[in-house]
Amino acid sequence: MKYQVRERMLAIGDDYWITDEHGEKAFLVDGKALRLRETFELKAAHGPVLAVIHKKMFAFRDTMEIDRDGETLATVKKKRFSPLRDHYRVELSDGTELDVSGDVLDKEYGIEYDGELLAHISRKWFRLRETYAVNVVREDADPALLIAVAVCVDRLAEHEHEEHEEHGHGH
């Protein structure tokens, strides 16, 4: 199932529907919740909060956290010393690790577990500007978690890009 997600969502900080490929409302992003901490909630279409995404406080490097029911579900951070430019690691609370690699700034990358693709992120599926698709390919995967991971990676990549620009390391 493909979900349509808006880019730079954390920077916008308002309410926004994530729709599926049939145009049905799938998840509500509530960006008003805690705008100060770059936080937003991902809710199911019918109400419950499935994930709270926020920047990890006091983290040495940029790290995003995904919480559920008050517990940390996952942390997302850039892999250090990776030969690949765009390489992020997702550590789930149960110790499982997901791997994110590909062209993150251009929105063409995958989220994998143990070499198996769980979701493919791409700008190509939807014609709308400033959006990308999270195509959840594993039937038993948790779409809310994978969308949350994509949003975190989007934010981290954006942040890193801004830092490069500020320090005059433009492309």
N, C-alpha and C positions, 0 to 999 in steps of 0.2 A: 504494500500500500504506500502510495506517495503522499506526503504531506507538504503543503506549501507554507513556508516560513519566511518572515520578513527579515532582511538583513539589518544588522546594527540595531537590533531590537532593544537592547539595554540602553542605548543612547537615547532612544525615543521616549520610553517611560510612560506609555499610555496603554489602554486596553486594545487588544488585537486578537482576532480569531485566526487560528491555524486551521486551514481547511484540508480535507482529503482530496484525492484526485477526482472525486465526483462532485466537488464543490460543497460537500456537506461540512458543517462546523464540527471539528473534532476536538480541539482544545482551545481554551481561552487563556490568553496571557494577560495577567493583571500586573501591569507595570506601575500602577499607582501605589501599590502596597508599601514599598519601602524604597523610594527612589534614591534616597540619600546614599544608601549603601550599594547602589548598583544591584538591586535585588528585584526579582519578580517571581510571581507564582504562575505555574502552569496548572490549569484546572481542567478536569474533564468537562465535556460539553454540558453535562448535567450537574456540575457543581463541586464535587470534592477536589481538594488540592492534591495533585499527584506529585508535584515536585516544586521545591523552592530553590531558585538559583541565585547564588550570590558570590561575591568575591570573598575569598577566605581572608579573614582578619589576621593581621600581623604575619602574613605569609612572607617568607624571604623573597620568593619570586612570585610572579603572577600565578595564582592558583584560584580556580573557581570551584565552588562546592555545590553539590546538588543534594538537598535534604528532602526527606519524606517522613511525615509523622514525627517531626522533631528530631529525627536521627539523621546523621550524615549517610547518604546513600552512595555517593561517589565523589571523588575529587578528580579534577581535570587539570593537568599541567603539561607544559612543553617538556619534551624529553631533552635532557641535556646531552651534549656530545653525540648527537645523532648525525650520521653522515647525510641524512635527508634533511632538507631545510624545514619542511613542514612535518613534524612528527610529534604527536601528543600522546600522553598516556592517561588512561582513565583507570583509577583504582576504585573498585567497588568495595563496599564495607565488608563483604564476605571474603575478601582477599583476591577475588577474580580481577584480572586485568584485561582491559580492552585497549586495542591499539588503533590510533588514528593516523593515517598517512595519506599523502597525495598533495594536491595543490590547494592549500587551504584558502589563501586570499582570493583565488579565482573560483572557489567553491566547486572543486572537482576532486573529491576524496572519499575514502571509505572508513568505516568503523568496523573493526574485526575483533573476533575473539578466537584466539588459538589458530589463526590463519583462515578462519571462516568468516566470510563477509556477513555482517548483520544488517548494515545499512550503507547505502551509497548516497552521497550528497552531491547534487549537481544543480547548476543554474539552467541547464538545457531544457528541462521538461516543461517549464512554465514560461509563457511569453512575458509575464508581468515583470517590469523592471524592479530592481531592489528586492527580489525574492529569490529563494532557492528551494529546491525540493529535498526532503529527506525521504528516500525510498527505502522503507523497511522491508528487507527481503526475507528475513527469517520469520516464519509464521508465529513462532513461540516467543519472539523477542518482545521487549517492553517498549512500545513506541514512544511513550512519554519520556522514558529515560534516554532513548536515543536522540529524540528531538532536543532534550535538555543538554545532552552532550554536544550536539551540533551548535546550539546557541552559545555554550561556553567557549567552544573552539573559535567560533566567529568573533566573540568578544576578545579573546586572548590574541588572536591574529591581528585584529583591528588595533588593539592597544600596542602591540609590538610594532606594527606598521607606523603608527603615530609617533612612537619613540624614535624610530629610524628617521622619519621625516624631520623631527625636531632637531636631531643631532646632525642634520645635513648628510645623512647616508641615503639619500634618495636613490632610486633605481637608475 
